Amino acid sequence: MFRQDPEHAAEYLNSVLMDGDEADLMIALRSLSKAFGGVAEVARQADVNAHTLYRTLSEKGNPELKTLSAILRAMGMRLAIQPIEHTHA
């Protein structure tokens, strides 16, 4: 489903980023990698060692920005920066 609908995949990751922490993001990326052919395939497309990617996508993973960008690019996505929406009381 995520592979066929990249917007849905992006919404999923954005919701994890809004509500979760770094460990939640790594779990979500590992889950998404299954939809994109598995960790080994994502690693191949991202030009990253598969063993390293498995470790990176663990709950304690801490990828470099370069690696995170490569993983997302392999899934047809990219990093983006948005302002935090503030509500005024």
PyMOL Python script that loads the backbone (N, CA, C, O; Angstrom):
from pymol import cmd

cmd.read_pdbstr("""\
ATOM      1  N   MET A   1       0.830  -1.188   0.000  1.00  0.00           N
ATOM      2  CA  MET A   1       0.000   0.000   0.000  1.00  0.00           C
ATOM      3  C   MET A   1       0.880   1.259   0.000  1.00  0.00           C
ATOM      4  O   MET A   1       0.615   2.190  -0.760  1.00  0.00           O
ATOM      5  N   PHE A   2       1.924   1.298   0.844  1.00  0.00           N
ATOM      6  CA  PHE A   2       2.779   2.483   0.915  1.00  0.00           C
ATOM      7  C   PHE A   2       3.543   2.708  -0.379  1.00  0.00           C
ATOM      8  O   PHE A   2       3.727   3.847  -0.808  1.00  0.00           O
ATOM      9  N   ARG A   3       3.987   1.622  -1.000  1.00  0.00           N
ATOM     10  CA  ARG A   3       4.763   1.751  -2.239  1.00  0.00           C
ATOM     11  C   ARG A   3       3.911   2.329  -3.363  1.00  0.00           C
ATOM     12  O   ARG A   3       4.405   3.086  -4.198  1.00  0.00           O
ATOM     13  N   GLN A   4       2.638   1.970  -3.380  1.00  0.00           N
ATOM     14  CA  GLN A   4       1.728   2.446  -4.421  1.00  0.00           C
ATOM     15  C   GLN A   4       1.205   3.844  -4.137  1.00  0.00           C
ATOM     16  O   GLN A   4       0.690   4.508  -5.036  1.00  0.00           O
ATOM     17  N   ASP A   5       1.331   4.292  -2.911  1.00  0.00           N
ATOM     18  CA  ASP A   5       0.816   5.606  -2.528  1.00  0.00           C
ATOM     19  C   ASP A   5       1.855   6.352  -1.688  1.00  0.00           C
ATOM     20  O   ASP A   5       1.753   6.379  -0.461  1.00  0.00           O
ATOM     21  N   PRO A   6       2.858   6.958  -2.342  1.00  0.00           N
ATOM     22  CA  PRO A   6       3.914   7.650  -1.609  1.00  0.00           C
ATOM     23  C   PRO A   6       3.398   8.755  -0.688  1.00  0.00           C
ATOM     24  O   PRO A   6       4.007   9.027   0.347  1.00  0.00           O
ATOM     25  N   GLU A   7       2.295   9.388  -1.046  1.00  0.00           N
ATOM     26  CA  GLU A   7       1.733  10.431  -0.175  1.00  0.00           C
ATOM     27  C   GLU A   7       1.275   9.831   1.146  1.00  0.00           C
ATOM     28  O   GLU A   7       1.443  10.436   2.204  1.00  0.00           O
ATOM     29  N   HIS A   8       0.696   8.639   1.079  1.00  0.00           N
ATOM     30  CA  HIS A   8       0.263   7.948   2.300  1.00  0.00           C
ATOM     31  C   HIS A   8       1.484   7.599   3.164  1.00  0.00           C
ATOM     32  O   HIS A   8       1.451   7.752   4.385  1.00  0.00           O
ATOM     33  N   ALA A   9       2.551   7.133   2.524  1.00  0.00           N
ATOM     34  CA  ALA A   9       3.789   6.815   3.244  1.00  0.00           C
ATOM     35  C   ALA A   9       4.349   8.069   3.908  1.00  0.00           C
ATOM     36  O   ALA A   9       4.776   8.024   5.062  1.00  0.00           O
ATOM     37  N   ALA A  10       4.347   9.180   3.187  1.00  0.00           N
ATOM     38  CA  ALA A  10       4.854  10.442   3.736  1.00  0.00           C
ATOM     39  C   ALA A  10       3.981  10.908   4.910  1.00  0.00           C
ATOM     40  O   ALA A  10       4.509  11.374   5.919  1.00  0.00           O
ATOM     41  N   GLU A  11       2.667  10.787   4.789  1.00  0.00           N
ATOM     42  CA  GLU A  11       1.760  11.162   5.876  1.00  0.00           C
ATOM     43  C   GLU A  11       2.028  10.309   7.111  1.00  0.00           C
ATOM     44  O   GLU A  11       2.027  10.809   8.236  1.00  0.00           O
ATOM     45  N   TYR A  12       2.258   9.016   6.888  1.00  0.00           N
ATOM     46  CA  TYR A  12       2.554   8.101   7.993  1.00  0.00           C
ATOM     47  C   TYR A  12       3.822   8.549   8.728  1.00  0.00           C
ATOM     48  O   TYR A  12       3.828   8.656   9.954  1.00  0.00           O
ATOM     49  N   LEU A  13       4.886   8.808   7.978  1.00  0.00           N
ATOM     50  CA  LEU A  13       6.134   9.245   8.605  1.00  0.00           C
ATOM     51  C   LEU A  13       5.973  10.594   9.293  1.00  0.00           C
ATOM     52  O   LEU A  13       6.510  10.800  10.381  1.00  0.00           O
ATOM     53  N   ASN A  14       5.242  11.513   8.675  1.00  0.00           N
ATOM     54  CA  ASN A  14       5.005  12.816   9.305  1.00  0.00           C
ATOM     55  C   ASN A  14       4.241  12.672  10.613  1.00  0.00           C
ATOM     56  O   ASN A  14       4.533  13.380  11.577  1.00  0.00           O
ATOM     57  N   SER A  15       3.269  11.769  10.662  1.00  0.00           N
ATOM     58  CA  SER A  15       2.512  11.584  11.902  1.00  0.00           C
ATOM     59  C   SER A  15       3.400  10.977  12.985  1.00  0.00           C
ATOM     60  O   SER A  15       3.269  11.313  14.162  1.00  0.00           O
ATOM     61  N   VAL A  16       4.307  10.081  12.583  1.00  0.00           N
ATOM     62  CA  VAL A  16       5.250   9.517  13.551  1.00  0.00           C
ATOM     63  C   VAL A  16       6.168  10.618  14.080  1.00  0.00           C
ATOM     64  O   VAL A  16       6.448  10.676  15.277  1.00  0.00           O
ATOM     65  N   LEU A  17       6.628  11.479  13.198  1.00  0.00           N
ATOM     66  CA  LEU A  17       7.500  12.580  13.616  1.00  0.00           C
ATOM     67  C   LEU A  17       6.783  13.540  14.567  1.00  0.00           C
ATOM     68  O   LEU A  17       7.393  14.066  15.497  1.00  0.00           O
ATOM     69  N   MET A  18       5.501  13.765  14.335  1.00  0.00           N
ATOM     70  CA  MET A  18       4.745  14.691  15.184  1.00  0.00           C
ATOM     71  C   MET A  18       4.474  14.103  16.565  1.00  0.00           C
ATOM     72  O   MET A  18       4.527  14.814  17.569  1.00  0.00           O
ATOM     73  N   ASP A  19       4.184  12.809  16.613  1.00  0.00           N
ATOM     74  CA  ASP A  19       3.719  12.197  17.852  1.00  0.00           C
ATOM     75  C   ASP A  19       4.750  11.320  18.550  1.00  0.00           C
ATOM     76  O   ASP A  19       4.591  10.995  19.727  1.00  0.00           O
ATOM     77  N   GLY A  20       5.798  10.936  17.840  1.00  0.00           N
ATOM     78  CA  GLY A  20       6.741   9.983  18.405  1.00  0.00           C
ATOM     79  C   GLY A  20       8.115  10.564  18.636  1.00  0.00           C
ATOM     80  O   GLY A  20       8.323  11.776  18.589  1.00  0.00           O
ATOM     81  N   ASP A  21       9.042   9.668  18.885  1.00  0.00           N
ATOM     82  CA  ASP A  21      10.423  10.080  19.085  1.00  0.00           C
ATOM     83  C   ASP A  21      11.303   9.407  18.028  1.00  0.00           C
ATOM     84  O   ASP A  21      10.795   8.805  17.082  1.00  0.00           O
ATOM     85  N   GLU A  22      12.609   9.513  18.192  1.00  0.00           N
ATOM     86  CA  GLU A  22      13.524   8.969  17.196  1.00  0.00           C
ATOM     87  C   GLU A  22      13.376   7.456  17.061  1.00  0.00           C
ATOM     88  O   GLU A  22      13.438   6.923  15.953  1.00  0.00           O
ATOM     89  N   ALA A  23      13.180   6.758  18.187  1.00  0.00           N
ATOM     90  CA  ALA A  23      13.016   5.300  18.135  1.00  0.00           C
ATOM     91  C   ALA A  23      11.777   4.933  17.326  1.00  0.00           C
ATOM     92  O   ALA A  23      11.802   3.985  16.541  1.00  0.00           O
ATOM     93  N   ASP A  24      10.694   5.682  17.516  1.00  0.00           N
ATOM     94  CA  ASP A  24       9.462   5.430  16.759  1.00  0.00           C
ATOM     95  C   ASP A  24       9.702   5.634  15.264  1.00  0.00           C
ATOM     96  O   ASP A  24       9.177   4.885  14.440  1.00  0.00           O
ATOM     97  N   LEU A  25      10.495   6.648  14.917  1.00  0.00           N
ATOM     98  CA  LEU A  25      10.792   6.907  13.514  1.00  0.00           C
ATOM     99  C   LEU A  25      11.577   5.755  12.904  1.00  0.00           C
ATOM    100  O   LEU A  25      11.299   5.349  11.776  1.00  0.00           O
ATOM    101  N   MET A  26      12.558   5.220  13.635  1.00  0.00           N
ATOM    102  CA  MET A  26      13.347   4.108  13.113  1.00  0.00           C
ATOM    103  C   MET A  26      12.469   2.882  12.894  1.00  0.00           C
ATOM    104  O   MET A  26      12.617   2.179  11.894  1.00  0.00           O
ATOM    105  N   ILE A  27      11.556   2.626  13.826  1.00  0.00           N
ATOM    106  CA  ILE A  27      10.626   1.501  13.684  1.00  0.00           C
ATOM    107  C   ILE A  27       9.729   1.712  12.475  1.00  0.00           C
ATOM    108  O   ILE A  27       9.481   0.775  11.717  1.00  0.00           O
ATOM    109  N   ALA A  28       9.241   2.929  12.287  1.00  0.00           N
ATOM    110  CA  ALA A  28       8.380   3.233  11.143  1.00  0.00           C
ATOM    111  C   ALA A  28       9.138   3.063   9.830  1.00  0.00           C
ATOM    112  O   ALA A  28       8.593   2.523   8.868  1.00  0.00           O
ATOM    113  N   LEU A  29      10.382   3.514   9.782  1.00  0.00           N
ATOM    114  CA  LEU A  29      11.182   3.353   8.565  1.00  0.00           C
ATOM    115  C   LEU A  29      11.457   1.878   8.283  1.00  0.00           C
ATOM    116  O   LEU A  29      11.434   1.453   7.128  1.00  0.00           O
ATOM    117  N   ARG A  30      11.715   1.099   9.326  1.00  0.00           N
ATOM    118  CA  ARG A  30      11.922  -0.342   9.137  1.00  0.00           C
ATOM    119  C   ARG A  30      10.651  -0.982   8.600  1.00  0.00           C
ATOM    120  O   ARG A  30      10.709  -1.832   7.711  1.00  0.00           O
ATOM    121  N   SER A  31       9.513  -0.582   9.130  1.00  0.00           N
ATOM    122  CA  SER A  31       8.229  -1.098   8.653  1.00  0.00           C
ATOM    123  C   SER A  31       7.995  -0.707   7.198  1.00  0.00           C
ATOM    124  O   SER A  31       7.569  -1.529   6.387  1.00  0.00           O
ATOM    125  N   LEU A  32       8.276   0.544   6.877  1.00  0.00           N
ATOM    126  CA  LEU A  32       8.105   1.009   5.499  1.00  0.00           C
ATOM    127  C   LEU A  32       9.045   0.300   4.535  1.00  0.00           C
ATOM    128  O   LEU A  32       8.694   0.059   3.380  1.00  0.00           O
ATOM    129  N   SER A  33      10.235  -0.031   5.010  1.00  0.00           N
ATOM    130  CA  SER A  33      11.193  -0.691   4.123  1.00  0.00           C
ATOM    131  C   SER A  33      10.638  -2.007   3.587  1.00  0.00           C
ATOM    132  O   SER A  33      10.964  -2.405   2.469  1.00  0.00           O
ATOM    133  N   LYS A  34       9.811  -2.680   4.369  1.00  0.00           N
ATOM    134  CA  LYS A  34       9.188  -3.928   3.907  1.00  0.00           C
ATOM    135  C   LYS A  34       8.331  -3.679   2.673  1.00  0.00           C
ATOM    136  O   LYS A  34       8.296  -4.506   1.762  1.00  0.00           O
ATOM    137  N   ALA A  35       7.648  -2.554   2.641  1.00  0.00           N
ATOM    138  CA  ALA A  35       6.797  -2.216   1.494  1.00  0.00           C
ATOM    139  C   ALA A  35       7.633  -1.878   0.260  1.00  0.00           C
ATOM    140  O   ALA A  35       7.139  -1.942  -0.865  1.00  0.00           O
ATOM    141  N   PHE A  36       8.885  -1.523   0.473  1.00  0.00           N
ATOM    142  CA  PHE A  36       9.756  -1.131  -0.640  1.00  0.00           C
ATOM    143  C   PHE A  36      10.778  -2.216  -0.956  1.00  0.00           C
ATOM    144  O   PHE A  36      11.872  -1.919  -1.436  1.00  0.00           O
ATOM    145  N   GLY A  37      10.427  -3.466  -0.691  1.00  0.00           N
ATOM    146  CA  GLY A  37      11.275  -4.584  -1.079  1.00  0.00           C
ATOM    147  C   GLY A  37      12.123  -5.158   0.034  1.00  0.00           C
ATOM    148  O   GLY A  37      12.903  -6.079  -0.206  1.00  0.00           O
ATOM    149  N   GLY A  38      11.996  -4.646   1.238  1.00  0.00           N
ATOM    150  CA  GLY A  38      12.759  -5.148   2.369  1.00  0.00           C
ATOM    151  C   GLY A  38      13.998  -4.313   2.638  1.00  0.00           C
ATOM    152  O   GLY A  38      14.423  -3.510   1.808  1.00  0.00           O
ATOM    153  N   VAL A  39      14.559  -4.518   3.803  1.00  0.00           N
ATOM    154  CA  VAL A  39      15.718  -3.731   4.219  1.00  0.00           C
ATOM    155  C   VAL A  39      16.883  -3.919   3.250  1.00  0.00           C
ATOM    156  O   VAL A  39      17.562  -2.954   2.900  1.00  0.00           O
ATOM    157  N   ALA A  40      17.116  -5.157   2.816  1.00  0.00           N
ATOM    158  CA  ALA A  40      18.243  -5.415   1.904  1.00  0.00           C
ATOM    159  C   ALA A  40      18.073  -4.641   0.595  1.00  0.00           C
ATOM    160  O   ALA A  40      19.044  -4.093   0.074  1.00  0.00           O
ATOM    161  N   GLU A  41      16.863  -4.591   0.064  1.00  0.00           N
ATOM    162  CA  GLU A  41      16.623  -3.869  -1.193  1.00  0.00           C
ATOM    163  C   GLU A  41      16.753  -2.365  -0.996  1.00  0.00           C
ATOM    164  O   GLU A  41      17.343  -1.680  -1.831  1.00  0.00           O
ATOM    165  N   VAL A  42      16.214  -1.851   0.091  1.00  0.00           N
ATOM    166  CA  VAL A  42      16.339  -0.419   0.377  1.00  0.00           C
ATOM    167  C   VAL A  42      17.818  -0.074   0.563  1.00  0.00           C
ATOM    168  O   VAL A  42      18.279   0.963   0.087  1.00  0.00           O
ATOM    169  N   ALA A  43      18.554  -0.935   1.248  1.00  0.00           N
ATOM    170  CA  ALA A  43      19.987  -0.708   1.441  1.00  0.00           C
ATOM    171  C   ALA A  43      20.702  -0.663   0.090  1.00  0.00           C
ATOM    172  O   ALA A  43      21.557   0.194  -0.131  1.00  0.00           O
ATOM    173  N   ARG A  44      20.358  -1.573  -0.802  1.00  0.00           N
ATOM    174  CA  ARG A  44      20.983  -1.596  -2.129  1.00  0.00           C
ATOM    175  C   ARG A  44      20.700  -0.294  -2.866  1.00  0.00           C
ATOM    176  O   ARG A  44      21.609   0.318  -3.426  1.00  0.00           O
ATOM    177  N   GLN A  45      19.439   0.128  -2.865  1.00  0.00           N
ATOM    178  CA  GLN A  45      19.067   1.351  -3.573  1.00  0.00           C
ATOM    179  C   GLN A  45      19.650   2.596  -2.924  1.00  0.00           C
ATOM    180  O   GLN A  45      19.935   3.581  -3.605  1.00  0.00           O
ATOM    181  N   ALA A  46      19.827   2.553  -1.604  1.00  0.00           N
ATOM    182  CA  ALA A  46      20.377   3.702  -0.884  1.00  0.00           C
ATOM    183  C   ALA A  46      21.908   3.681  -0.865  1.00  0.00           C
ATOM    184  O   ALA A  46      22.544   4.606  -0.359  1.00  0.00           O
ATOM    185  N   ASP A  47      22.490   2.617  -1.422  1.00  0.00           N
ATOM    186  CA  ASP A  47      23.947   2.440  -1.446  1.00  0.00           C
ATOM    187  C   ASP A  47      24.509   2.433  -0.025  1.00  0.00           C
ATOM    188  O   ASP A  47      25.492   3.105   0.289  1.00  0.00           O
ATOM    189  N   VAL A  48      23.834   1.634   0.829  1.00  0.00           N
ATOM    190  CA  VAL A  48      24.216   1.492   2.232  1.00  0.00           C
ATOM    191  C   VAL A  48      24.367  -0.002   2.501  1.00  0.00           C
ATOM    192  O   VAL A  48      23.629  -0.807   1.932  1.00  0.00           O
ATOM    193  N   ASN A  49      25.301  -0.381   3.350  1.00  0.00           N
ATOM    194  CA  ASN A  49      25.484  -1.770   3.742  1.00  0.00           C
ATOM    195  C   ASN A  49      24.213  -2.263   4.433  1.00  0.00           C
ATOM    196  O   ASN A  49      23.704  -1.596   5.334  1.00  0.00           O
ATOM    197  N   ALA A  50      23.692  -3.431   4.019  1.00  0.00           N
ATOM    198  CA  ALA A  50      22.440  -3.953   4.567  1.00  0.00           C
ATOM    199  C   ALA A  50      22.541  -4.186   6.075  1.00  0.00           C
ATOM    200  O   ALA A  50      21.606  -3.866   6.809  1.00  0.00           O
ATOM    201  N   HIS A  51      23.661  -4.737   6.546  1.00  0.00           N
ATOM    202  CA  HIS A  51      23.824  -4.977   7.983  1.00  0.00           C
ATOM    203  C   HIS A  51      23.778  -3.655   8.749  1.00  0.00           C
ATOM    204  O   HIS A  51      23.161  -3.561   9.810  1.00  0.00           O
ATOM    205  N   THR A  52      24.428  -2.655   8.205  1.00  0.00           N
ATOM    206  CA  THR A  52      24.415  -1.328   8.827  1.00  0.00           C
ATOM    207  C   THR A  52      23.003  -0.762   8.856  1.00  0.00           C
ATOM    208  O   THR A  52      22.592  -0.150   9.841  1.00  0.00           O
ATOM    209  N   LEU A  53      22.261  -0.969   7.769  1.00  0.00           N
ATOM    210  CA  LEU A  53      20.894  -0.440   7.719  1.00  0.00           C
ATOM    211  C   LEU A  53      19.995  -1.134   8.736  1.00  0.00           C
ATOM    212  O   LEU A  53      19.159  -0.486   9.365  1.00  0.00           O
ATOM    213  N   TYR A  54      20.158  -2.440   8.904  1.00  0.00           N
ATOM    214  CA  TYR A  54      19.384  -3.137   9.939  1.00  0.00           C
ATOM    215  C   TYR A  54      19.640  -2.514  11.307  1.00  0.00           C
ATOM    216  O   TYR A  54      18.703  -2.275  12.069  1.00  0.00           O
ATOM    217  N   ARG A  55      20.921  -2.247  11.620  1.00  0.00           N
ATOM    218  CA  ARG A  55      21.256  -1.608  12.890  1.00  0.00           C
ATOM    219  C   ARG A  55      20.692  -0.200  12.963  1.00  0.00           C
ATOM    220  O   ARG A  55      20.167   0.215  13.997  1.00  0.00           O
ATOM    221  N   THR A  56      20.803   0.534  11.860  1.00  0.00           N
ATOM    222  CA  THR A  56      20.318   1.914  11.813  1.00  0.00           C
ATOM    223  C   THR A  56      18.823   1.982  12.080  1.00  0.00           C
ATOM    224  O   THR A  56      18.346   2.898  12.750  1.00  0.00           O
ATOM    225  N   LEU A  57      18.090   1.017  11.558  1.00  0.00           N
ATOM    226  CA  LEU A  57      16.636   1.030  11.697  1.00  0.00           C
ATOM    227  C   LEU A  57      16.149   0.304  12.949  1.00  0.00           C
ATOM    228  O   LEU A  57      14.969  -0.026  13.064  1.00  0.00           O
ATOM    229  N   SER A  58      17.056   0.061  13.873  1.00  0.00           N
ATOM    230  CA  SER A  58      16.649  -0.526  15.153  1.00  0.00           C
ATOM    231  C   SER A  58      16.142   0.606  16.056  1.00  0.00           C
ATOM    232  O   SER A  58      16.300   1.784  15.736  1.00  0.00           O
ATOM    233  N   GLU A  59      15.543   0.240  17.164  1.00  0.00           N
ATOM    234  CA  GLU A  59      15.013   1.251  18.095  1.00  0.00           C
ATOM    235  C   GLU A  59      16.111   2.172  18.605  1.00  0.00           C
ATOM    236  O   GLU A  59      15.848   3.328  18.935  1.00  0.00           O
ATOM    237  N   LYS A  60      17.335   1.670  18.672  1.00  0.00           N
ATOM    238  CA  LYS A  60      18.456   2.476  19.159  1.00  0.00           C
ATOM    239  C   LYS A  60      19.269   3.069  18.009  1.00  0.00           C
ATOM    240  O   LYS A  60      20.334   3.646  18.227  1.00  0.00           O
ATOM    241  N   GLY A  61      18.758   2.924  16.781  1.00  0.00           N
ATOM    242  CA  GLY A  61      19.466   3.443  15.624  1.00  0.00           C
ATOM    243  C   GLY A  61      19.593   4.956  15.672  1.00  0.00           C
ATOM    244  O   GLY A  61      18.729   5.656  16.200  1.00  0.00           O
ATOM    245  N   ASN A  62      20.686   5.440  15.111  1.00  0.00           N
ATOM    246  CA  ASN A  62      20.934   6.877  15.099  1.00  0.00           C
ATOM    247  C   ASN A  62      21.610   7.217  13.765  1.00  0.00           C
ATOM    248  O   ASN A  62      22.818   7.446  13.715  1.00  0.00           O
ATOM    249  N   PRO A  63      20.820   7.246  12.686  1.00  0.00           N
ATOM    250  CA  PRO A  63      21.433   7.450  11.372  1.00  0.00           C
ATOM    251  C   PRO A  63      21.974   8.861  11.184  1.00  0.00           C
ATOM    252  O   PRO A  63      21.467   9.829  11.751  1.00  0.00           O
ATOM    253  N   GLU A  64      23.008   8.941  10.379  1.00  0.00           N
ATOM    254  CA  GLU A  64      23.484  10.250   9.958  1.00  0.00           C
ATOM    255  C   GLU A  64      22.450  10.832   9.004  1.00  0.00           C
ATOM    256  O   GLU A  64      21.668  10.097   8.400  1.00  0.00           O
ATOM    257  N   LEU A  65      22.451  12.125   8.874  1.00  0.00           N
ATOM    258  CA  LEU A  65      21.520  12.795   7.973  1.00  0.00           C
ATOM    259  C   LEU A  65      21.673  12.265   6.551  1.00  0.00           C
ATOM    260  O   LEU A  65      20.681  12.066   5.850  1.00  0.00           O
ATOM    261  N   LYS A  66      22.899  12.041   6.130  1.00  0.00           N
ATOM    262  CA  LYS A  66      23.173  11.513   4.794  1.00  0.00           C
ATOM    263  C   LYS A  66      22.501  10.152   4.588  1.00  0.00           C
ATOM    264  O   LYS A  66      21.913   9.898   3.536  1.00  0.00           O
ATOM    265  N   THR A  67      22.591   9.283   5.595  1.00  0.00           N
ATOM    266  CA  THR A  67      21.979   7.956   5.509  1.00  0.00           C
ATOM    267  C   THR A  67      20.469   8.060   5.505  1.00  0.00           C
ATOM    268  O   THR A  67      19.805   7.384   4.719  1.00  0.00           O
ATOM    269  N   LEU A  68      19.917   8.893   6.366  1.00  0.00           N
ATOM    270  CA  LEU A  68      18.468   9.074   6.412  1.00  0.00           C
ATOM    271  C   LEU A  68      17.951   9.592   5.079  1.00  0.00           C
ATOM    272  O   LEU A  68      16.926   9.121   4.588  1.00  0.00           O
ATOM    273  N   SER A  69      18.642  10.545   4.497  1.00  0.00           N
ATOM    274  CA  SER A  69      18.244  11.081   3.191  1.00  0.00           C
ATOM    275  C   SER A  69      18.292   9.993   2.127  1.00  0.00           C
ATOM    276  O   SER A  69      17.401   9.917   1.281  1.00  0.00           O
ATOM    277  N   ALA A  70      19.321   9.149   2.158  1.00  0.00           N
ATOM    278  CA  ALA A  70      19.452   8.075   1.174  1.00  0.00           C
ATOM    279  C   ALA A  70      18.339   7.044   1.328  1.00  0.00           C
ATOM    280  O   ALA A  70      17.797   6.560   0.334  1.00  0.00           O
ATOM    281  N   ILE A  71      18.000   6.710   2.562  1.00  0.00           N
ATOM    282  CA  ILE A  71      16.913   5.761   2.816  1.00  0.00           C
ATOM    283  C   ILE A  71      15.599   6.309   2.265  1.00  0.00           C
ATOM    284  O   ILE A  71      14.869   5.606   1.567  1.00  0.00           O
ATOM    285  N   LEU A  72      15.308   7.555   2.580  1.00  0.00           N
ATOM    286  CA  LEU A  72      14.070   8.169   2.104  1.00  0.00           C
ATOM    287  C   LEU A  72      14.048   8.267   0.590  1.00  0.00           C
ATOM    288  O   LEU A  72      13.014   8.020  -0.031  1.00  0.00           O
ATOM    289  N   ARG A  73      15.172   8.622  -0.010  1.00  0.00           N
ATOM    290  CA  ARG A  73      15.245   8.721  -1.469  1.00  0.00           C
ATOM    291  C   ARG A  73      14.980   7.353  -2.109  1.00  0.00           C
ATOM    292  O   ARG A  73      14.323   7.274  -3.147  1.00  0.00           O
ATOM    293  N   ALA A  74      15.487   6.281  -1.496  1.00  0.00           N
ATOM    294  CA  ALA A  74      15.241   4.923  -2.005  1.00  0.00           C
ATOM    295  C   ALA A  74      13.758   4.575  -1.947  1.00  0.00           C
ATOM    296  O   ALA A  74      13.287   3.720  -2.697  1.00  0.00           O
ATOM    297  N   MET A  75      13.020   5.243  -1.052  1.00  0.00           N
ATOM    298  CA  MET A  75      11.581   5.017  -0.924  1.00  0.00           C
ATOM    299  C   MET A  75      10.771   6.062  -1.689  1.00  0.00           C
ATOM    300  O   MET A  75       9.545   6.100  -1.591  1.00  0.00           O
ATOM    301  N   GLY A  76      11.465   6.910  -2.451  1.00  0.00           N
ATOM    302  CA  GLY A  76      10.771   7.918  -3.245  1.00  0.00           C
ATOM    303  C   GLY A  76      10.330   9.131  -2.446  1.00  0.00           C
ATOM    304  O   GLY A  76       9.381   9.815  -2.827  1.00  0.00           O
ATOM    305  N   MET A  77      11.019   9.405  -1.330  1.00  0.00           N
ATOM    306  CA  MET A  77      10.667  10.545  -0.495  1.00  0.00           C
ATOM    307  C   MET A  77      11.917  11.366  -0.210  1.00  0.00           C
ATOM    308  O   MET A  77      13.025  10.978  -0.580  1.00  0.00           O
ATOM    309  N   ARG A  78      11.729  12.500   0.447  1.00  0.00           N
ATOM    310  CA  ARG A  78      12.849  13.357   0.819  1.00  0.00           C
ATOM    311  C   ARG A  78      12.532  14.058   2.118  1.00  0.00           C
ATOM    312  O   ARG A  78      11.379  14.122   2.544  1.00  0.00           O
ATOM    313  N   LEU A  79      13.565  14.581   2.739  1.00  0.00           N
ATOM    314  CA  LEU A  79      13.381  15.391   3.942  1.00  0.00           C
ATOM    315  C   LEU A  79      12.843  16.757   3.563  1.00  0.00           C
ATOM    316  O   LEU A  79      13.156  17.280   2.494  1.00  0.00           O
ATOM    317  N   ALA A  80      12.047  17.328   4.426  1.00  0.00           N
ATOM    318  CA  ALA A  80      11.531  18.691   4.215  1.00  0.00           C
ATOM    319  C   ALA A  80      11.422  19.366   5.578  1.00  0.00           C
ATOM    320  O   ALA A  80      11.214  18.711   6.600  1.00  0.00           O
ATOM    321  N   ILE A  81      11.562  20.652   5.572  1.00  0.00           N
ATOM    322  CA  ILE A  81      11.464  21.438   6.786  1.00  0.00           C
ATOM    323  C   ILE A  81      10.190  22.282   6.706  1.00  0.00           C
ATOM    324  O   ILE A  81       9.902  22.905   5.685  1.00  0.00           O
ATOM    325  N   GLN A  82       9.435  22.285   7.811  1.00  0.00           N
ATOM    326  CA  GLN A  82       8.211  23.069   7.874  1.00  0.00           C
ATOM    327  C   GLN A  82       8.178  23.811   9.191  1.00  0.00           C
ATOM    328  O   GLN A  82       8.689  23.314  10.195  1.00  0.00           O
ATOM    329  N   PRO A  83       7.581  24.997   9.204  1.00  0.00           N
ATOM    330  CA  PRO A  83       7.461  25.699  10.482  1.00  0.00           C
ATOM    331  C   PRO A  83       6.465  24.981  11.387  1.00  0.00           C
ATOM    332  O   PRO A  83       5.518  24.347  10.921  1.00  0.00           O
ATOM    333  N   ILE A  84       6.701  25.097  12.676  1.00  0.00           N
ATOM    334  CA  ILE A  84       5.772  24.540  13.640  1.00  0.00           C
ATOM    335  C   ILE A  84       4.583  25.478  13.722  1.00  0.00           C
ATOM    336  O   ILE A  84       4.737  26.693  13.848  1.00  0.00           O
ATOM    337  N   GLU A  85       3.394  24.896  13.648  1.00  0.00           N
ATOM    338  CA  GLU A  85       2.196  25.715  13.724  1.00  0.00           C
ATOM    339  C   GLU A  85       1.912  26.021  15.185  1.00  0.00           C
ATOM    340  O   GLU A  85       1.747  25.116  16.002  1.00  0.00           O
ATOM    341  N   HIS A  86       1.859  27.290  15.496  1.00  0.00           N
ATOM    342  CA  HIS A  86       1.565  27.724  16.855  1.00  0.00           C
ATOM    343  C   HIS A  86       0.105  28.148  16.944  1.00  0.00           C
ATOM    344  O   HIS A  86      -0.424  28.805  16.047  1.00  0.00           O
ATOM    345  N   THR A  87      -0.525  27.764  18.028  1.00  0.00           N
ATOM    346  CA  THR A  87      -1.893  28.232  18.257  1.00  0.00           C
ATOM    347  C   THR A  87      -1.829  29.364  19.267  1.00  0.00           C
ATOM    348  O   THR A  87      -1.166  29.262  20.298  1.00  0.00           O
ATOM    349  N   HIS A  88      -2.504  30.404  18.964  1.00  0.00           N
ATOM    350  CA  HIS A  88      -2.516  31.569  19.855  1.00  0.00           C
ATOM    351  C   HIS A  88      -3.768  31.529  20.707  1.00  0.00           C
ATOM    352  O   HIS A  88      -4.881  31.421  20.192  1.00  0.00           O
ATOM    353  N   ALA A  89      -3.579  31.618  22.010  1.00  0.00           N
ATOM    354  CA  ALA A  89      -4.716  31.556  22.937  1.00  0.00           C
ATOM    355  C   ALA A  89      -5.334  32.901  23.142  1.00  0.00           C
ATOM    356  O   ALA A  89      -6.302  33.028  23.892  1.00  0.00           O
TER     357      ALA A  89
END
""", "prot")
cmd.dss("prot")
cmd.show_as("cartoon", "prot")
cmd.util.cbc("prot")
cmd.orient("prot")
